[in-house]
């Protein structure tokens, strides 16, 4: 049976807009699927789909090539803004830590400086009122309590001043100078303590020999500090001489001791019988007193070392914070 022309027209394919045969590869219903399964040759986005190739129209190609560029720029700007915000946050946190360490270090060094002022004032007062107070050594006449306090107070004041200025100005050079100065003092103290405990016996013998030589300067002109120091020690500790009261016999070339050795003080009581004098040796008495108060001496030394370690920690922490702030937030 022959089909009619009307029936055949229903099955006839309509021509494409460009006058070419339509197909799967050109505007067909499977075009959107071909873009999902792969790009075509040359990267045009119309990849093969079951052996078919699709060439997009000029408008679609233009839209596909221009829109990703704008998207890339937007993503780039967003990433840059995010990184900038992170940097601002990190800089803000660094500045906050720096401010906290700055004020802590300033307060610490202010107390340090005030302590140095107090030590210096006591040393000056002793030097002005008592002369070379507590000068017991004949080999080191300048090694008096007054001079030691003056030197210690001056050094503490200088270190505290450098630390205060370095903290308030956030100056890296001053902070590093403060750290080095405090570290040298700490190492010097540690070295002296180690040598003292390592050579205790030799130091004892040398100290006793030197103190006996210093007895010959007692009461002589220009040695007021040594005379006052021996008088105070023998009166307060109730002792006489370095190792025995007979140490004074070599000084006076007679059976005589200073009046500060008497059980009951009176004028020229040192000329009386030995029964009226103190018998305890001053060196051993003072040494025993130090051993009895060793806990207080140890606590004082430990507190001093702790203060110095805190100063070193504050200085190095602030130096690193200033360095980071200058590096990342310049």
Phi, psi and omega in degrees: 000129182275141178279148178280163180295330179289322179291322181291330181292335179290334180263354182283136182281137180283147181290153179287162181301329182268006179080017181244166182287130177286158179200183181291333185270353184229095176070013183283175182289345181264011183293320181292335178282328180294328178291338179279327186268354177158155179270153181281184180292137180084003176072033183271000177086345178260066189292171183290140175227105184058042177083005181256149180240141180238132175251115184290160177289168183296323181291316180296319179297319180294318179295322182289332182270334182271326183291322177297328178299315178298321179296319179297318179296320179297315179298320179298315179295322178295316178298317180295319178295320179296316178296320179296320178294321177297319179295320178296319179295317179295319177296321178296318177296319179296318179293324178295315176297321180297320180294319178297312179295326181299311182288326176296315180293323178296315179296319179299313182288333175295316175296322177300315181293319178295321176298319176297323177298318179296316179297317179296321179295319178295319179296318179294320179297317178296319180294326182280327185260326185248005183069214176281077185295139176062040173267098184256343185265132175277336179283331180233078183294335180279352181277068179254164180297320180296314180294322178296318179294322180294314180295316180296315179297319179296317180295317180295319178297316181297315180294317178296322179295315178298319179295318179298312181294319179296325180287314185288330179267350183056045184265119184295321182295317179292322178296318178292323177296316177300316180298315182294317179298313180293324178294320178296318178297317180297315179294323177296316178296318179296321179295317179297317180296318180295316179295324180296315180285335180281328184238045183297315182295315179295322179294322178298312182295317180294320181295318180295318179295319181290323179293323177295323175294325179291338179298332182289346177267000183293127177078004180273156179297141180084003180234047180294321180298315179295319179297314180295322181296314179294322179296317180293317182295314183292328179284315184286321182267358177055057181223174180208125179079177180279302178251342180191162178292343179290349177299333181282343180295324178290334181284314184267352185055037180196169177278083185207148176226164176296158181294339179289350178272355186283146175297319175236116186291134174201165181295127179060031178287344178289351179269356183282189182290155180300341180293344180263011183247161172286140183259342185288138176286137183293323183296312180291326180294314178294323179295318177295322178296321178294321179293323177293329179256027182296327179297316179295320178296319178295320178295319178297315178295321179293319178296321178297315179295322180295319178297318180293320178295320176298318178299317178297319180295314179299316183296313182290322178297314180291324177299316179294321180294317178296321179296318178293317180298321179289332183279314187267336187242023181288000000 
